[in-house]
Amino acid sequence: MLRLFCWTRSRQEKTMTPNRRRTLVICGHGMVAQRLLEELVAQPAQPYQRIVVFNGEAAAAYNRIQLSALLAGETAEDTLSLKTPDWFRRHHIEVHQSEPVVAIDRQQRSVITATGRVQCYDTLVLATGSRAASPGLPGEDLDGVMSFRHLQDTRNLIAASATRRRAVVIGGGFLGLEAAEGLRCRGMDVTVLQRSSHLLNQQLDPAGGQLLAAALARRGLHIMTGARPVRILGKQQVRAVQLADDTLISTDLVVLATGITANLELAAAAGLRCDRAICVDPQLRTSDPDIHALGECCQLGGATFGLVEPGYQQARVLARLLSASAPRDRYQPSPVATRLKISGIAIFSCGQPTPDDTTESLLWQDRETGGYCHLLVRDHRLRGAVLIGNTRDGPWYQQRIAQGDDISRYRAQLPFGEHYCLAAA
């Protein structure tokens, strides 16, 4: 009955009420969805009289980047909120917490939530994000095996750190290292297991990864690279992690940080085209022109997006498209930088992180401070930058990579940063 009423009302409004209340529904309320809302209300023309957000989490949009600081005890949970409830009231945005959308009826142009609510839409935006990927190890269901992705994950880890002494983090990417450092700050003895030969293998070259591992080891983390876990051991509670060489690492807590998986099940069940994520075109439209997707749940061509910055860029484009302020706008992926600070060590990476047969390497290292700079050049243009320690010139390198400038005039000065390059030019 609800679905029929929704369809009939929409049809009557279309044919009888030219100025009916156009409704935008957003599934998900993470950082990217919140940025879309902010971009939309900033547009000169407001295309929707009603905006409804369904959030699967209990908390409104929060700064997920600061979860590592929360885990380390460096910030409080009440500082994470991106906007106060009053902001949503002022802009007449309805947000329903702990009420995820469980089904999309494309024919009726409606969504159904976990509470049974049926909500019609004129435009639907999927911002369902991603979840921690499972490495598929036996024993992942044991008590004490956790992930580090959302606010509730962080609360669980903080609670666990109060009663457990040892932790193993499986995964040496940025989430794994942030989890490891946070638990170390809470007094736990932490071992990081990385399958590849060096840490942050998606962002750093081997030398940079090894320098980072040495610096983290000096601060108290145990780093094991080339380590392949095959099983998590225990009866009900986790007791150890077994490696492929039969090494056993005793532990009270295991954190799985082996990448992310896009939350595409809702879209796939609705018949939208999906691959590794929800497929979109450069205007962020799915295979249904009334449905858009952005952020970690979307895929453009062969590219998926695991960082927040591309999602912010997508939100800006989509807001202009939906408001018709820039109807021909397109999202074009651009070089995105990874900026991290782990255990006080600043890291910057942009573009191609490791050399190949077509690139030249420009290297600079300060053995006293631990500073490291590896720049990759091809055809007189900067293609990649890896910085550890002093990352001040990172944004300038990122701009050179994005613009494809000819760096011939100051090639010799390039590793020393913007100031020396501008003086040489």
DAKA-V665316 format. One record per pair of residues at least 12 apart in sequence whose ideal C-beta (glycine too) atoms are under 8 Angstrom apart, sorted by the first residue. I is the first residue (numbers start at 1). J is the second residue. Records with the same first field share a line. If there is no record, write none. Layout:
I: J  J
This chain:
2: 118
3: 105  108  110  118
6: 108  110  118  119  120
7: 108  109  110  120
9: 120
10: 108  109  120
21: 49  50
22: 47  48  49  50  122  123
23: 48  49  50  51  52  119  120  121  122  123
24: 40  47  48  50  51  52  121  122  123  124  125  322
25: 52  53  54  101  111  119  121  123  124  125
26: 51  52  53  54  124  125  127
27: 54  100  101  111  124  125  126  127  128  266
28: 53  54  55  56  126  127  128  129  295  297
29: 53  54  55  57  60  61  95  97  127
30: 61  64  127  129  295
31: 61  62  63  64  65  82  308  311  312
32: 127  129  294  295  296  308  311  312  314  315
33: 53  61  125  127  295  315
34: 61  82  83
35: 311  312  315  316
36: 125  127  294  315  318  319
37: 51  53  91  93
39: 315  316  318  319  320
40: 319  322  323
41: 91  93
42: 319
43: 319  320  323  325
44: 323  325
45: 323  324  325
46: 323
47: 322  323  324
48: 122  123  322
50: 92  94
51: 91  92  93  94
52: 93  94  96  119  121
53: 93  94  95  96
54: 96  99  100  101  111  113  119
55: 95  96  97  98  99  100
56: 98  99  100  128
57: 97  98  150  151  152
58: 97  98  152
59: 80  81  97  151
60: 81  82  83  85  88  95  97
61: 81  82  83
62: 80  81  82  151
63: 80  81  82
64: 150  151  308
65: 308
66: 79  80
67: 80  148  150  151  153  154  178
68: 178  179  181  182
70: 154  158  182
71: 148  154  157  158  178  179  182  183  185  186
72: 181  182  185  186
73: 182  185  186
74: 185
77: 151
80: 151
96: 113  117
99: 113  114  115  117
100: 113  114
101: 113  114  266
102: 114  266
103: 266  269  270
104: 124  266  267  269  270  291
105: 270
106: 270  271  288  290  291
108: 120
109: 121  122  124  290
111: 124
121: 290
122: 290
123: 290  291  292  322
124: 290  291  292
125: 291  292  293  294  318
126: 266  267  278  286  291  292  293  294  297  298
127: 293  294  295  297
128: 262  263  264  266  267  297
129: 262  263  295  296  297
130: 149  260  261  262  263  296  297  306
131: 147  149  260  261  263
132: 147  148  149  153  256  257  258  259  260  261
133: 258  259  260  261
134: 256  258  261
135: 170  229  256  258
137: 170  229  230  231  232
138: 230  231  232
139: 231  232  233  234  238
140: 232  256
142: 232  234  236  237  238  254
143: 234  236  237  238
144: 160  164  234  237  238  252  253  254
145: 232  238  254  256
146: 160  253  254  255  256
147: 255  256  257
148: 175  176  178  179  255  257
149: 175  260
157: 179  182  183  253  255
158: 186
160: 253
161: 183  186  187  188  253
162: 186
164: 188  252  253
165: 188  189  252
166: 188  189  190  191  250  251  252  253
167: 180  183  188  189  190  191  251  252  253  254  255
168: 190  191  192  193  241  249  251  253  254  255
169: 183  190  191  192  193  254  255  257
170: 193  229  241  254  255  256  257  258
171: 192  193  194  255  256  257  258  259
172: 192  193  194  195  196  198  199  200  201  223  225
173: 200  201  202  257  258  259
174: 200  203  338  340  342
175: 257
176: 192  194  255  257  258
177: 192  199  200  216  340  342
178: 340  342
179: 255  257
180: 192  216  221  255
181: 216  221  342  343
183: 253  255
184: 219  220  221  343
188: 253
189: 222
190: 220  221  222
191: 221  222  223  224  249  251
192: 216  221  222  223  224
193: 224  227  229  241  243  249
194: 223  224  225  226  227
195: 226  227  228
196: 225  226
197: 209  225  226
198: 210  212  213  225
199: 212  213  216  223  225
200: 212  347  349
202: 353
203: 338  347  349  353  386
204: 347  349  353  386  388
205: 353  354  355  374  386
206: 354
207: 372  374
208: 372  374  386  388
209: 225
211: 370  372  388
212: 342  345  347  388
213: 225
215: 343  345  370
216: 342  343  345
219: 343  344
221: 343
227: 243  247
228: 243  244
229: 241  242  243  244
230: 242  243  244
232: 254
233: 248
237: 252
238: 251  252  253  254
239: 251  252
241: 254
260: 296  306
262: 276  277  278  296  297  298  299  304
263: 296  297
264: 277  278  297
267: 286  291  293  297
270: 288  291
271: 287
272: 286  287  288  291
273: 286  287
274: 299
275: 299
276: 299  304
277: 293  296  297  298  299  304
278: 293  297  298  299
279: 298  299  300
280: 292  293  294  298  299  300
281: 300
282: 300  330  331  332
283: 317  318  321  329  330  331
284: 298  300  314  317  318  321  331
292: 318  322
294: 311  314  315  318
295: 310  311  314  315
296: 311
298: 314
300: 331  333
303: 333
305: 333
307: 336  338
309: 336  337
310: 333  336
313: 331  334
314: 331
317: 329  330  331
318: 331
334: 402
335: 350  351  398  401  402
336: 350
337: 349  350  394  395  398
338: 350
339: 391  394
345: 370  388  389
346: 387  388  389  390  391
347: 387  388  391
348: 385  386  387  388  391  394  397
349: 384  385  386  387
350: 384  385  394  397  398  401
351: 376  382  383  384  385  398  401
352: 376  383  384
353: 384  386
354: 376  384
355: 376
358: 378
359: 376  377  378  383  384
360: 376  377  378
361: 374  375  376  377
362: 374  375  376  377  411  414  415
363: 375  415
364: 415  416
366: 389  390
369: 389  390
370: 388  389
371: 388  389  390
372: 386  387  388  389
373: 385  386  387  388  390  415
374: 386  387
375: 397  414  415
377: 407  411  414
380: 406  407  408  411
381: 400  404  405  406  407
382: 397  400  401  405  407  414
383: 401
384: 401
385: 397  398  401
392: 417
393: 417  418
396: 417  418
407: 421
409: 424  425
410: 422  424  425
412: 424
